[in-house]
Amino acid sequence: MARRVVVSGGGTGIGLATAAAFAADGDQVIIIGRRAAVLKEAAAKLNTAHGADLVTFATADLTDAGQAQAAVEAVALHGPVDVVVTNAGGNVAWGDDGTPAGVADGYRANFEANVITAVLLTEGLLPYLRRPGGRIVHLSSIAALRGPGSYGGAKAALHAYTYELAQRLGADGVTVNAVAPGYVEDTEFFGGRATPEFVQSRVAQTLVGRPGAPAEIAATIKYLASPEAGYLTGQILHVNGGAMLGR
């Protein structure tokens, strides 16, 4: 039976791979992001690939409560939601000027980009989430265990939110988990910083000697959203090629 799946940050990278994985099963997927042109292109590409109108999009900056609510209302118009994947975010503060104000701005920016986006979308969609059987998957990062501070701290905050939601929704038959990737290629995450030397340094930290692929992270997300994962909740799944051993 086709499900309705919401993926934030669904226009590129891991989010796009996640949307593709669900669409491949015939699920109805709604991708949300800030860039309408990117979302439109992604939806068209996936719909063409599957020969069906499976993927739609909503444009919203999920750090803004009003835009987040508008996106929720657009999703809710078409019925209940089965799966929520909060993938929007990234390290939006790679450095600062060293002043207290600069440091504070960096921490606030990463908290808003990675925590507020997930919380506003999730809380908004909770009334429409199917019970029992609903699935929530947050995107964390290996950075939650080792930094950098403002980005890693924001992702670590998602762990606490994951645990809280799992306890809150367990009796309703809804599971809540997070996936924490290590270095993954073919994303916009590192931008111009992804020089050959930088990539090699990240690959060298793994035990398997290669970067991860967006499709591999998407496969983990898809498993957590499956009926077979109904007894798995309140967990952080680390997918990093062994860069952080079992943690």
C-alpha positions in Angstrom: 0.0 0.0 0.0 1.4 3.4 -1.0 2.3 5.7 1.8 2.7 9.5 2.1 6.2 10.5 2.9 7.5 14.0 3.8 11.2 14.7 3.3 12.7 18.1 4.2 15.8 19.2 2.4 14.6 16.8 -0.4 16.0 18.6 -3.4 19.6 17.4 -3.3 22.0 14.9 -1.7 20.7 12.6 1.0 17.2 14.1 0.9 16.9 13.6 -2.8 18.2 10.0 -2.5 15.7 9.4 0.2 12.8 10.8 -1.9 14.0 8.5 -4.8 14.0 5.4 -2.5 10.5 5.9 -1.4 9.2 6.9 -4.9 10.7 3.7 -6.2 8.2 1.8 -4.1 5.3 3.9 -5.4 5.0 6.0 -2.3 3.7 9.6 -2.6 6.6 11.9 -1.6 6.5 15.6 -0.7 9.9 17.3 -0.7 10.3 20.5 1.2 13.1 23.1 0.9 14.0 26.7 0.4 14.8 26.7 -3.3 11.8 26.3 -5.6 13.8 25.7 -8.8 15.8 22.9 -7.2 12.7 21.2 -5.8 10.9 21.5 -9.1 13.8 20.0 -11.0 14.1 17.2 -8.4 10.4 16.3 -8.5 10.3 16.4 -12.3 13.4 14.1 -12.5 11.9 11.5 -10.2 8.5 11.6 -11.7 9.9 11.1 -15.2 12.0 8.2 -13.9 9.0 6.4 -12.5 6.5 7.5 -15.2 4.1 8.8 -12.5 3.3 11.9 -10.5 4.7 10.5 -7.2 6.7 13.5 -6.0 5.4 17.0 -5.3 7.1 19.8 -3.4 6.5 22.7 -1.1 8.8 25.7 -0.7 9.5 26.8 2.8 12.3 28.1 5.1 11.6 25.8 8.0 13.5 28.0 10.4 10.5 30.4 10.1 7.5 29.3 12.1 5.0 30.8 9.6 6.6 29.2 6.6 6.8 25.9 8.4 3.1 26.0 9.3 2.2 26.9 5.7 4.2 23.8 4.5 2.4 21.6 7.1 -1.0 22.9 5.9 -0.1 22.2 2.3 0.9 18.7 3.2 -2.2 18.1 5.4 -4.6 19.1 2.6 -4.1 15.7 0.9 -4.5 13.4 3.9 -2.6 11.7 6.7 1.2 11.3 6.7 3.0 8.0 7.2 6.6 9.0 7.3 8.4 12.2 8.2 12.1 12.6 7.4 13.8 15.8 8.7 16.8 16.1 6.5 17.0 19.9 6.2 20.1 21.5 7.7 23.8 21.4 7.4 26.8 23.3 8.9 25.9 26.9 8.1 28.6 28.4 10.4 32.0 26.9 9.4 33.9 29.7 11.2 33.5 33.0 13.1 35.4 36.1 13.8 36.4 35.1 17.3 34.2 37.7 19.0 31.6 36.7 21.5 28.9 38.0 19.2 30.3 36.1 16.2 30.5 32.8 18.2 27.0 33.3 19.4 25.7 34.0 15.9 27.3 30.8 14.7 25.8 28.6 17.4 22.3 30.2 16.9 22.5 29.8 13.1 23.4 26.1 13.4 20.7 25.5 16.0 18.1 27.1 13.8 19.2 25.3 10.7 19.4 21.8 12.2 17.1 21.8 15.3 14.4 24.3 14.7 13.8 23.1 11.1 13.3 19.5 12.4 11.1 20.5 15.4 8.8 22.9 13.6 8.1 20.4 10.8 7.7 17.4 13.1 5.5 19.1 15.7 3.4 20.6 12.9 2.8 17.2 11.3 2.2 15.3 14.5 -1.6 15.7 14.3 -1.6 14.2 10.8 0.8 11.4 11.5 -0.8 7.9 11.1 -1.4 6.0 14.3 -0.4 3.3 14.6 2.4 2.8 12.1 3.8 6.4 11.7 7.5 6.8 11.4 9.8 9.8 12.1 13.4 9.8 11.1 15.8 12.7 11.9 19.1 13.3 10.2 21.9 13.7 12.7 25.7 13.5 12.0 28.9 12.0 13.2 29.6 15.5 14.2 27.3 15.0 17.2 30.0 12.8 18.7 33.1 14.7 17.8 32.2 18.2 16.6 32.7 20.9 15.3 31.0 22.5 18.3 28.1 24.6 16.9 27.1 22.1 14.3 27.8 19.0 16.3 26.0 20.5 19.3 22.9 21.1 17.2 22.9 17.5 15.9 23.4 16.2 19.5 20.3 18.2 20.4 18.4 16.2 17.8 19.3 13.1 19.7 17.6 14.4 22.8 14.6 15.4 20.7 14.5 11.9 19.2 14.5 10.3 22.6 11.8 12.5 23.9 9.5 11.9 20.9 10.1 8.2 21.0 8.8 8.2 24.6 5.9 10.5 23.8 4.7 8.6 20.8 5.5 5.0 21.6 2.1 4.2 23.0 0.6 5.4 19.7 2.5 2.9 17.7 4.8 5.6 16.2 8.6 5.1 16.1 11.2 7.8 16.2 14.8 7.3 15.3 17.8 9.2 13.9 20.5 8.4 11.4 23.9 9.9 11.9 26.0 9.7 8.7 29.8 10.0 8.5 31.4 11.4 5.3 29.1 11.1 2.4 30.0 12.1 -1.2 27.8 13.7 -3.8 26.2 16.3 -1.5 26.3 20.0 -1.2 27.4 19.8 2.4 31.1 20.8 2.1 30.9 23.0 -0.9 34.2 24.3 -2.0 36.0 22.8 1.0 35.8 19.3 -0.5 39.3 19.4 -2.1 40.9 16.0 -3.0 43.1 16.3 0.2 40.0 17.0 2.4 38.1 14.1 0.9 41.1 11.8 1.4 41.4 12.8 5.1 37.8 11.9 5.7 38.0 8.6 3.8 41.2 7.7 5.8 39.1 7.9 9.0 36.9 5.0 7.8 37.6 1.3 8.2 36.2 0.5 4.7 38.4 3.0 2.8 35.7 4.8 0.9 33.1 7.6 1.4 29.5 6.8 1.9 26.9 7.4 -0.8 23.6 9.2 -0.4 21.7 6.0 -1.5 23.2 4.1 1.4 21.9 6.6 3.9 18.6 6.6 2.2 18.4 2.8 2.5 18.9 3.1 6.3 16.2 5.7 6.5 13.9 3.5 4.4 14.5 0.6 6.7 13.7 2.7 9.8 10.4 3.7 8.1 9.5 0.1 7.2 7.0 -2.1 9.0 9.9 -4.5 9.8 11.4 -1.8 12.0 8.4 -1.4 14.2 10.3 -2.6 17.3 13.1 -0.2 16.8 12.6 3.2 18.3 14.5 5.8 20.3 17.8 4.9 18.5 20.6 6.7 16.8 22.0 4.6 13.9 25.5 5.6 13.0 26.4 5.0 9.4 30.0 6.1 9.0 32.1 3.2 7.6 33.5 2.5 11.0 34.9 6.0 11.5 33.3 6.0 15.0 33.3 2.4 16.2 29.7 1.5 17.2 28.9 4.8 18.7 
